Amino acid sequence: MATTTHHRVTNQTPPLSGYNAFRLNPLLLQIASGSNAETLKDFDQIGRYSLSGEAQELAEMANRNAPRLKAHDRFGRRVDQVEFHPSYHALMRRSVSYGIGSSVWEDAARGNTNGHLKRAIRFFMLAGLDTGHLSSLSSTNGAVAALMTAPHLAKEWVPRVTTRKYDSAHKSPVDKSCLTIGMAVAEKQAGTDFTALTTRAETVGNGLFRLTGHKWFLSSPMADAFLMLARTPNGTSCFLVPRFLADDEHNHINLVGLKDKLGNRSAATAEAEINGSIAQMIGRDGEGSRAIHEMQTLMRLDGALISSSIMHASLCEAVHHARHRKVGGRLLMDQPLMRAVLTDIALDVAASTALSMRLARAFDGARANDVEGTFAHVMTPVVKYLTAKIAPAAIAEAMEAMGGNGYIESSVLPRHYREAPHQSLLEGSGNMMALEVCRVFKRTPELFNVVLSDIESNLGDKAKDTSKVLRAAYELALDDESAARILVEQLAIAAAAAELYRLETGVLADAYADTRLGSNWRASYGMLGTRFDNQTILDALYPPVA
Ligand SMILES: Cc1cc2nc3c(=O)[nH]c(=O)nc-3n(C[C@H](O)[C@H](O)[C@H](O)COP(=O)(O)OP(=O)(O)OC[C@H]3O[C@@H](n4cnc5c(N)ncnc54)[C@H](O)[C@@H]3O)c2cc1C
């Protein structure tokens, strides 16, 4: 109901807007504490932007005005374009300028060894604003890893990917200031199973191929190129397929529809026919899954960051609400059961955040340090698994804490809630993550001990019991794949607890470890009991805003 002079609105929460998302997140501040002044300035700028009223309005508009397919122009010629609302382009412009698709590779070229962690912190803050527009930047960042395995293509493409000047024009890549790259794997009959893909690739000479078939899910349909899987006589191979060829000639990636999907509304996911598109092979003939895996690995880290970020953003709103809303004459925050619920969620959000950032740190260290390399290799699916699995329940509970207001679109929580299951499905769904971990251990059993030692080294007096549980879960899962999720969940929780201890989070780490480690099965939030001072934990993680 609109406000009139006769109807003064009381007991409603002021908007959580105009603050700094970086400064409001003590855990993130701690994770970023080793950064230099220039990087901290960068984080501050993005922190202010992502909680500004202007950015929040852009995100809302981009999600209220979903992209539309424009298959033909007014003369009936195929154009295969998706039209986005200007707010989407504004979000893209900003995130490109913050280097979300490029900074890892800029840092690597400069010899900086913390590029993944720096980007992860920026990505985390921007994901709380809108996840949709980040999709094509996430795939672009990942695609560079795959391109690096094909030096001749990398030389041509990477310099045009690693710029910070967003260019949404529909034209040949050579004429653009900045490129984005999408992924095109899934088909109608197969998404998980790469061996069942049917899109065909025929050689046409000069190192070029012609691809014919279809793709059933194409996020970032307006990307300048796609890494696409297609079959050659030697098996499934990976190709770089530009959307336009030289002289702006259309490369016959024909869009036949946009998905009416559950998740964010700002990004489009298309169905496409591939009608003789010209492509170049990446990696070896018949080994396409290897090249795509390079891309997916980085996108899985982004998935973990998105899950953690949207949980955090939702809980920020819920905690803010509880500090302002009175029920029965008492602030919700002062009601013991509400505080226990919020604190219990906060432990999962902190663990997810710490674990995702731990993974980013492992990516940074992987080249120079074997333990970090093993952690990145083994734990990417583990981290993605846990963060994605807990996000829907955590966001739903945060939404409930806000009562009816949380359920309303403009509260943003419904947007985060819709997005949460998406992250579990993409780049390998839950079961695939669990099975992949078992496959890695079966192939190289010694990796389990490397990861276990790393976890144990930070767990202190909890190491012995945790180690026992993890070893039992390992034996079980390797013997019977139906137990794979048990191993992956326990590994993720143990690694998260270890990281919270490494970050010296004190009572927070104790509370997480005591309530989560060793298969303490709980189906809902609010089970913290009275052992921990939840007010202290919550205030430390979510300091009250002025
Ligand atoms: C919004 C959205 C955007 C997307 N964007 C893209 C994109 O840009 N590019 C792209 O290529 N794809 C994209 N996808 C597709 C996505 O990657 C696939 O949907 C996903 O890989 C699963 O494939 P599928 O749908 O064929 O399911 P299936 O392969 O049929 O699998 C169904 C379920 O069975 C499980 N399963 C499979 N094998 C086993 C097993 N052995 N044991 C136990 N469980 C098993 C899987 O984990 C999954 O949960 C997108 C999907 C969505 C929803």
The ligand as an ORCA input file, in Angstrom:
! r2SCAN-3c Opt
* xyz 0 1
  C      20.520    -22.466    -17.346
  C      21.467    -23.436    -17.956
  C      22.523    -22.970    -18.707
  C      23.382    -23.861    -19.335
  N      24.384    -23.375    -20.113
  C      25.171    -24.239    -20.786
  C      26.181    -23.765    -21.668
  O      26.396    -22.571    -21.817
  N      26.906    -24.671    -22.357
  C      26.703    -26.012    -22.227
  O      27.385    -26.783    -22.876
  N      25.766    -26.492    -21.394
  C      25.006    -25.644    -20.673
  N      24.038    -26.134    -19.830
  C      23.805    -27.573    -19.794
  C      24.332    -28.247    -18.571
  O      25.735    -28.239    -18.603
  C      23.759    -29.669    -18.561
  O      22.376    -29.569    -18.345
  C      24.415    -30.527    -17.530
  O      25.735    -30.794    -17.907
  C      23.691    -31.862    -17.344
  O      23.528    -32.494    -18.574
  P      22.097    -33.038    -18.989
  O      21.104    -31.943    -18.833
  O      22.194    -33.671    -20.326
  O      21.742    -34.149    -17.922
  P      22.127    -35.707    -17.974
  O      23.455    -35.889    -18.559
  O      21.000    -36.434    -18.554
  O      22.207    -36.041    -16.423
  C      21.049    -36.011    -15.574
  C      21.480    -36.223    -14.135
  O      22.040    -37.515    -14.016
  C      23.236    -37.436    -13.279
  N      24.132    -38.522    -13.707
  C      24.706    -38.704    -14.908
  N      25.467    -39.816    -14.891
  C      25.387    -40.342    -13.663
  C      25.947    -41.479    -13.023
  N      26.795    -42.289    -13.648
  N      25.635    -41.719    -11.737
  C      24.820    -40.905    -11.066
  N      24.248    -39.820    -11.609
  C      24.525    -39.531    -12.895
  C      23.824    -36.077    -13.584
  O      24.668    -35.688    -12.548
  C      22.544    -35.238    -13.658
  O      22.201    -34.770    -12.381
  C      23.188    -25.265    -19.169
  C      22.146    -25.723    -18.375
  C      21.293    -24.833    -17.771
  C      20.171    -25.351    -16.934
*
